[in-house]
């Protein structure tokens, strides 16, 4: 063997020895770092608040102020319903009035001769035949003021009001149903927003783990390139390629960690806790997802969507408004019973309550066509409600089809992403093996590592998108219900 060949062999043996020694040292260092980080992570996690998706949903629902406002509106509608029921019942009341007139002039009545009649019957009938010689002297009432007090108890009962009372009660019932539907809609919105925030945190956390693993691969490659450079097997430019890639990966990791802080702050805001709360989520990392059963999606949406039910109730309210408008121009009948007394100072001092019954009938006759015009306006309002209902129904059907396509795309994205991860892993293993024997360049190995990290990140994002879209599908088909205990 020549001296030159012997030198290369020695250098190769030295390189392999240093390479093995360096790899062993790196493994020891990495194991120590992992153990140290695990201990620190355990200490931090011990104080962290670990929450599942269901727990996040429950806390978001319990905290949300808009949902609380909707619940108060619901209670208000129920109280208004109780108020409307009282219109059927009689009304009791007490009233009293005082009239005082000061500085009155004296009241004078002149004297006169009494009239005569031929019989008592004529006198009773007011048929007088002449005048007698009996003189009735005049009188003068000299009072400076007069005071009249009128007091009484009254009970009134409507008998017929053109159907206004019945229609008003039906409107109150519809108001309660609309409030219930609005509360359910707000609940669905909160659940969907919570799911988006939750899976955003999950996605960023998974991307950070991928970035850490990617940097670990680059660090090992950088150490390997340094060793090869020191023995003269690789130029410095090849090592610098790895270092540049590693620096870029570390910068991306820093951005991901900052993004995680923002994602957690947003989730904390939805949950109603301090933004800086170090929340940690727990979720199933399994990518073996099942496709949703899309059968009857549009039909379910048409029957269950709260928006459509609210518009149907609003149309019902418009129809009841038209009936109430018509009732305004129908006769009304009412009865009342009173127990009253009068007290007139200096003239009638006795206080004596007397019963009195009364009935009232009101019949509108002529209002210059006002009733017809109001009825026309009410009918136009009903037509508007019908148009809004039809338009919203069409938009919801379109929305269901769009979400269906999105869910299918997300499902296929997971399958393709899983395939890409497998292929990228195999490509990376093959490229690394070829690189170790000098059949691939550094750039090719870096590209394989980057594609592997990108494929892993795409799979994580695809799974998160699918989970969010599953909740979205439930919402658009009207199957995201508020639990009954939350409605109370």
C-alpha positions in Angstrom: 0.0 0.0 0.0 1.4 3.4 -1.0 2.2 6.1 1.6 -0.7 8.3 0.2 -3.2 5.6 0.5 -2.0 4.7 4.0 -2.4 8.4 5.0 -6.0 8.5 3.7 -6.8 5.3 5.6 -5.4 6.6 8.8 -7.3 9.9 8.4 -10.5 7.9 7.7 -10.0 5.7 10.7 -9.4 8.8 12.8 -12.5 10.5 11.4 -14.6 7.4 12.1 -13.2 7.2 15.6 -13.9 10.9 16.3 -17.3 10.6 14.7 -18.4 7.7 16.9 -17.0 9.5 20.0 -18.8 12.7 19.0 -22.1 10.9 18.5 -21.8 9.2 21.9 -21.1 12.6 23.5 -24.0 14.2 21.7 -26.3 11.4 22.9 -25.2 11.9 26.5 -25.7 15.6 26.2 -29.1 15.3 24.6 -30.2 12.7 27.2 -29.1 15.1 30.0 -30.9 18.0 28.4 -34.1 16.0 27.9 -34.0 14.9 31.5 -33.4 18.4 32.7 -36.2 19.8 30.5 -38.5 17.1 31.6 -37.9 17.9 35.3 -38.5 21.6 34.7 -41.5 20.8 32.5 -42.9 18.6 35.3 -42.5 21.4 37.8 -44.2 23.9 35.5 -47.0 21.5 34.5 -47.7 20.8 38.1 -48.8 24.5 38.5 -50.5 24.6 35.1 -54.2 24.3 34.5 -54.7 21.3 32.2 -58.1 21.4 30.4 -59.8 19.1 27.9 -62.0 20.4 25.1 -65.2 19.7 27.0 -63.9 21.5 30.1 -63.0 24.5 27.9 -66.5 24.5 26.4 -68.1 24.4 29.9 -66.0 27.2 31.2 -66.5 29.4 28.2 -70.3 28.9 28.4 -70.3 29.6 32.1 -68.3 32.8 31.7 -69.6 34.4 28.4 -71.3 37.7 29.1 -73.2 37.7 25.9 -74.7 34.3 26.8 -75.6 35.7 30.2 -77.3 38.7 28.5 -79.3 36.3 26.3 -80.4 34.4 29.4 -81.6 37.6 31.0 -83.5 38.5 27.8 -85.0 35.0 28.0 -86.2 35.6 31.6 -87.5 39.0 30.6 -89.6 37.4 27.8 -91.0 35.0 30.3 -92.0 37.8 32.7 -93.7 39.6 29.7 -95.6 36.4 29.0 -96.9 36.4 32.6 -97.8 40.1 32.3 -99.8 39.4 29.1 -101.8 36.7 30.9 -103.1 39.2 33.4 -105.1 41.0 30.6 -107.7 38.3 30.9 -108.3 39.1 34.6 -110.5 41.8 36.1 -108.9 45.0 37.3 -109.5 46.4 40.8 -108.9 50.0 41.7 -109.6 52.9 43.9 -110.0 56.5 42.7 -110.7 59.8 44.4 -111.0 63.4 43.2 -111.1 66.8 44.8 -112.7 69.9 43.3 -112.5 73.3 45.1 -113.9 76.5 43.7 -113.1 79.7 45.7 -114.7 83.2 45.5 -118.1 82.2 44.4 -120.9 84.7 44.0 -124.1 84.3 46.1 -126.8 82.1 44.6 -130.2 83.9 44.6 -133.6 82.3 43.8 -136.6 84.7 43.5 -140.0 84.1 45.1 -143.2 83.2 43.1 -146.9 82.2 43.5 -147.4 78.5 43.5 -149.3 77.1 40.5 -152.7 75.2 40.7 -154.0 72.1 39.0 -157.4 70.5 38.6 -156.2 67.1 40.0 -153.3 65.4 41.5 -152.7 63.5 38.3 -152.5 66.8 36.4 -150.1 68.2 38.9 -147.9 65.1 38.8 -147.9 65.4 35.0 -147.1 69.1 35.1 -150.5 70.3 33.7 -151.2 73.4 35.7 -154.5 75.3 35.2 -153.5 78.6 36.9 -151.8 80.4 39.7 -152.7 80.4 43.4 -152.4 83.3 45.8 -149.9 81.3 47.8 -146.5 83.1 47.7 -143.3 81.1 48.0 -140.6 83.5 49.1 -137.2 83.6 47.4 -133.9 82.6 49.0 -130.3 83.5 48.7 -127.4 81.1 49.3 -124.3 83.0 50.3 -121.3 80.7 50.1 -117.8 81.9 49.5 -116.4 78.6 48.1 -117.5 75.1 47.3 -115.5 71.8 47.8 -116.5 68.5 46.3 -114.8 65.1 47.0 -115.6 62.0 45.0 -114.2 58.6 46.0 -115.0 55.1 45.0 -113.9 51.5 44.4 -114.1 50.1 40.9 -113.7 46.7 39.2 -113.6 46.4 35.5 -113.7 43.4 33.2 -113.1 43.4 29.5 -115.7 41.2 27.7 -114.7 41.6 24.1 -111.8 43.5 22.6 -111.8 42.3 19.0 -109.3 39.5 19.9 -106.5 42.0 20.9 -106.0 40.2 24.3 -105.7 36.8 22.8 -103.4 37.9 20.0 -101.2 39.8 22.5 -100.8 36.7 24.5 -99.8 34.7 21.5 -97.2 37.4 20.7 -95.8 37.0 24.2 -95.6 33.2 23.7 -93.7 33.7 20.5 -91.4 36.2 22.2 -90.5 33.5 24.8 -89.7 31.0 22.0 -87.6 33.6 20.1 -85.7 34.3 23.3 -85.0 30.5 23.8 -83.8 30.2 20.2 -81.6 33.2 20.5 -80.1 31.7 23.6 -79.4 28.5 21.8 -77.8 30.4 18.9 -75.5 32.2 21.2 -74.5 28.9 22.8 -73.6 27.4 19.4 -71.5 30.4 18.5 -69.6 30.2 21.8 -68.9 26.4 21.3 -67.7 26.9 17.8 -65.4 29.8 18.8 -64.0 27.8 21.8 -63.2 24.9 19.5 -61.4 27.1 17.1 -59.3 28.6 19.9 -58.6 25.2 21.5 -57.4 23.6 18.3 -55.3 26.6 17.4 -53.4 26.1 20.6 -53.1 22.4 19.9 -51.8 23.1 16.4 -49.1 25.6 17.5 -48.0 23.2 20.3 -47.6 20.3 17.9 -45.7 22.6 15.5 -43.3 23.6 18.3 -42.6 19.9 19.0 -41.9 19.3 15.3 -39.7 22.4 15.2 -37.7 21.2 18.2 -37.2 17.8 16.6 -36.2 19.4 13.4 -33.6 21.6 15.1 -32.3 18.5 16.9 -31.8 16.9 13.5 -30.0 20.0 12.2 -27.9 20.1 15.3 -26.7 16.5 14.8 -26.0 17.2 11.2 -24.2 20.4 12.1 -22.0 18.5 14.5 -21.4 15.8 11.9 -20.4 18.4 9.3 -18.0 20.1 11.8 -16.3 16.8 12.4 -16.0 16.1 8.7 -14.7 19.6 8.1 -12.0 19.2 10.8 -10.6 16.1 9.1 -10.9 17.7 5.7 -13.7 15.7 4.3 -16.1 18.6 3.8 -15.5 22.2 3.0 -16.7 25.0 5.4 -19.4 26.0 2.9 -21.3 22.7 3.5 -21.2 23.2 7.2 -22.4 26.8 6.8 -25.4 25.6 4.8 -26.5 23.5 7.8 -25.9 26.4 10.2 -27.9 28.8 8.1 -30.8 26.3 8.0 -30.6 25.7 11.7 -30.6 29.5 12.5 -33.7 29.9 10.3 -35.4 26.9 12.1 -34.6 28.5 15.5 -36.1 31.8 14.4 -39.2 29.9 13.2 -39.3 28.2 16.6 -39.2 31.5 18.4 -42.1 32.8 16.2 -44.0 29.6 17.0 -43.5 30.1 20.7 -44.7 33.7 20.5 -47.7 32.5 18.4 -48.5 30.0 21.2 -48.5 32.8 23.7 -51.0 34.7 21.6 -53.2 31.6 21.0 -53.3 30.9 24.7 -54.2 34.5 25.4 -57.1 34.3 23.0 -58.3 31.0 24.6 -58.0 32.5 28.1 -60.1 35.4 27.0 -62.8 33.1 25.7 -62.6 31.2 29.0 -62.9 34.3 31.1 -59.6 33.9 32.9 -56.5 36.1 33.1 -54.7 36.4 29.8 -51.4 35.4 31.2 -52.8 32.1 32.7 -50.4 29.3 31.8 -53.1 27.0 30.4 -52.3 23.6 29.1 -54.7 21.6 26.9 -55.2 17.9 26.7 -56.5 16.2 23.5 -56.3 13.0 21.5 -53.4 13.1 19.1 -54.8 10.2 17.0 -55.0 11.1 13.3 -57.3 8.1 12.5 -60.5 10.2 12.1 -63.9 9.1 10.8 -65.8 10.9 8.1 -69.1 12.5 9.1 -72.4 11.0 7.9 -73.8 13.7 5.6 -77.2 12.1 5.0 -80.1 14.6 5.4 -77.9 17.5 6.2 -80.0 20.1 4.4 -83.2 18.6 5.7 -81.9 18.8 9.3 -80.8 22.4 8.8 -84.2 23.3 7.4 -86.0 21.7 10.4 -83.5 22.6 13.2 -81.7 25.8 12.4 -82.5 28.4 15.0 -82.2 31.3 12.5 -85.1 29.8 10.4 -87.2 29.1 13.5 -86.7 32.7 14.6 -87.7 34.0 11.2 -90.8 31.8 11.3 -91.7 33.3 14.7 -91.1 36.8 13.4 -93.5 36.0 10.5 -96.0 34.8 13.1 -95.6 38.1 15.0 -96.2 40.0 11.9 -99.4 38.1 11.3 -100.5 38.7 14.9 -99.7 42.4 14.4 -102.1 42.4 11.5 -104.8 40.8 13.6 -104.3 43.3 16.4 -104.5 46.2 13.9 -107.9 44.8 12.7 -109.0 44.4 16.3 -108.5 48.2 16.8 -111.4 48.8 14.4 -113.8 46.3 15.8 -116.4 47.0 18.6 -115.2 46.6 22.2 -117.4 45.7 25.2 -116.6 46.1 28.9 -118.4 46.0 32.2 -117.6 47.7 35.5 -118.9 47.8 39.0 -118.4 50.8 41.3 -118.9 51.7 44.9 -118.7 55.5 45.2 -119.6 58.3 47.5 -119.8 62.2 47.2 -119.0 64.7 49.9 -120.0 68.4 49.3 -118.9 70.8 51.9 -121.7 72.9 53.6 -124.3 71.4 51.3 -124.1 67.6 51.6 -122.0 66.5 54.5 -123.0 62.8 54.7 -120.6 60.2 53.4 -122.6 57.4 51.9 -121.1 54.8 49.5 -123.5 53.6 46.8 -123.1 50.7 44.4 -123.2 51.3 40.6 -123.0 49.0 37.6 -122.0 50.1 34.2 -121.4 48.7 30.7 -119.6 50.2 27.8 -119.7 49.5 24.1 -117.4 51.3 21.6 -118.0 51.0 17.9 -115.6 52.7 15.5 -117.5 54.2 12.5 -115.3 56.3 10.3 -111.6 57.1 10.3 -111.0 58.3 6.7 -109.7 54.8 5.6 -107.1 54.6 8.4 -107.9 51.0 9.2 -107.5 49.8 5.6 -104.2 51.6 5.2 -102.8 50.1 8.4 -104.0 46.7 7.4 -102.2 47.1 4.0 -99.0 48.1 5.8 -99.4 45.0 8.1 -99.8 42.7 5.1 -96.7 44.2 3.5 -94.7 43.4 6.7 -95.9 39.8 6.5 -94.7 39.6 2.9 -91.3 41.0 4.0 -91.0 38.3 6.7 -91.9 35.6 4.2 -89.2 36.9 1.8 -86.6 36.9 4.5 -87.5 33.4 5.5 -87.2 32.1 2.0 -83.9 33.9 1.3 -82.4 32.7 4.6 -83.5 29.1 3.9 -81.7 29.2 0.5 -78.6 30.7 2.1 -78.5 28.0 4.8 -78.8 25.3 2.2 -75.9 26.8 0.4 -73.9 27.0 3.7 -74.6 23.4 4.5 -73.3 22.3 1.0 -70.2 24.5 1.4 -69.3 23.1 4.9 -69.9 19.5 3.6 -67.3 20.1 0.9 -64.9 21.6 3.4 -65.3 18.6 5.7 -64.6 16.2 2.8 -61.6 18.3 1.8 -60.3 18.3 5.4 -60.7 14.5 5.6 -58.9 13.9 2.3 -56.2 16.4 3.5 -55.5 14.2 6.5 -55.2 11.1 4.4 -52.8 12.8 2.0 -50.9 14.4 4.9 -50.4 11.0 6.5 -49.1 9.7 3.2 -46.8 12.6 2.9 -45.4 12.1 6.4 -44.7 8.5 5.7 -43.1 9.2 2.3 -41.1 12.1 3.7 -39.8 10.0 6.6 -38.7 7.2 4.2 -37.1 9.8 1.9 -35.3 11.4 4.8 -34.0 8.0 6.0 -32.8 7.1 2.5 -31.3 10.5 1.9 -29.4 10.4 5.3 -28.1 6.9 4.6 -27.0 8.0 1.1 -25.4 11.2 2.5 -23.4 9.1 5.1 -21.8 7.2 2.2 -21.3 10.3 0.1 -24.1 9.7 -2.5 -26.2 12.8 -1.6 -25.2 16.4 -1.0 -25.8 18.5 2.1 -28.5 20.5 0.3 -30.4 17.3 -0.6 -30.3 16.2 3.1 -31.4 19.6 4.3 -34.3 19.6 1.8 -35.4 16.1 2.9 -35.4 17.2 6.5 -37.3 20.4 5.7 -39.9 18.4 3.7 -40.3 16.0 6.6 -41.0 18.8 9.1 -43.4 20.5 6.7 -45.3 17.2 6.1 -45.6 16.7 9.9 -46.9 20.3 10.3 -49.4 19.9 7.5 -50.8 16.8 9.1 -51.2 18.6 12.4 -53.0 21.4 10.8 -55.2 19.1 8.8 -56.4 17.2 11.9 -57.1 20.5 13.7 -59.1 21.8 10.7 -61.1 18.6 10.6 -62.0 18.8 14.3 -63.1 22.4 13.9 -65.2 21.6 10.8 -66.9 18.7 12.6 -68.2 21.3 15.1 -69.1 23.6 12.3 -71.1 20.9 10.6 -73.1 20.3 13.8 -73.8 24.0 14.0 -74.9 24.5 10.3 -77.2 21.5 10.5 -78.8 22.7 13.8 -77.4 19.8 15.9 -75.3 21.9 18.3 -77.8 22.1 21.2 -77.6 23.8 24.6 -78.0 21.3 27.4 -81.3 21.6 29.2 -79.7 22.5 32.5 -78.1 25.6 30.9 -81.5 26.9 29.7 -82.9 27.4 33.1 
